[in-house]
Amino acid sequence: MLKRFCISAAAAVLLSCTATKPPPSAPPGGVQAPPQTPAQRLPPAEVPSAGNYRIDSSRSELRLLVYRAGALANLGHNHVILNRSVNGSISVAPTLGASSFSLSAAVAAFIVDDSQARSEEGEDFPGDVPDDAKSGTWNNMTGPAVLNSVRYPVISMRSVRLEELQGTPTATVAVSVAGHESTVTVPFILKKEVYGLSAMASFELRQTAVGITPFSLMLGALAVRDAMQVKLKVIAQLEAPR
């Protein structure tokens, strides 16, 4: 089984894999935005109110889809990696460009191959993964060769710039993983909710873009694909003015 992985951001953030069909390739040096529909361009009534929002970690989630590669890829698994310890804040200003956010996730809180999460992700993630394979992947992922959770216990993300590109809200994000800081550009969907706001992003990220060398054995016969899919869901509540 493949046993190393990397995260992305956002987030992070990123191990072993099985793809019968690979995720879409990202252009060099950037993230490819998913197709946008008119429904994703919010009418004014659905824009969150200006103010400071606190992320609800009990309802927020960072999800990574990591794929195996190489001639011996059938010996491994694709993995769904979850983190439900997302914390932080979002500042919504009257304009998108004046808004900002910061969030973090504890490396030790990653969960490898939750059964429900695997079933939600479809045919590339069939069946359950044995417990010993899950623990082996988690130990390698959080160990000194990859995320080094002892020295770098959290992954952090903060906005550098928020703007609208071709009608799509887009964030330039500084991501810090295992002491390495990089910048990625991420399309997202932001929506007003009864309890505050929700924000969602789904994009491809390369491990090498956040400073991680993808795991490889036997001259690449057993390897982890550089590109992984990152899914981030954030639920936040408006804080009362002080």
Number of C-alpha atoms within 10 A of each C-alpha: 20 28 23 27 33 30 32 29 32 30 29 26 27 32 34 31 30 23 19 12 9 14 15 12 13 16 10 9 13 15 18 18 17 14 7 14 9 9 7 14 16 14 10 8 9 13 16 20 16 13 16 21 21 19 24 18 17 12 13 20 21 25 26 30 26 29 31 31 26 18 12 16 23 16 15 21 26 28 28 26 24 20 21 19 20 25 20 20 20 22 16 21 15 12 10 16 15 12 18 18 21 18 21 22 26 17 23 19 15 20 17 24 27 15 14 11 16 22 16 10 12 10 12 19 24 14 13 13 17 9 11 9 18 18 15 15 23 21 17 18 26 24 16 14 15 23 27 20 20 13 11 16 17 20 26 26 26 23 20 16 17 21 17 12 10 8 12 19 18 20 24 16 23 22 25 25 31 25 15 11 14 15 20 21 22 23 23 20 17 18 18 17 15 8 10 19 23 19 15 16 20 20 20 24 32 27 24 13 18 27 18 21 17 20 23 19 12 10 8 14 13 23 28 32 26 22 23 29 20 25 21 22 18 23 22 24 18 20 12 8 6 3
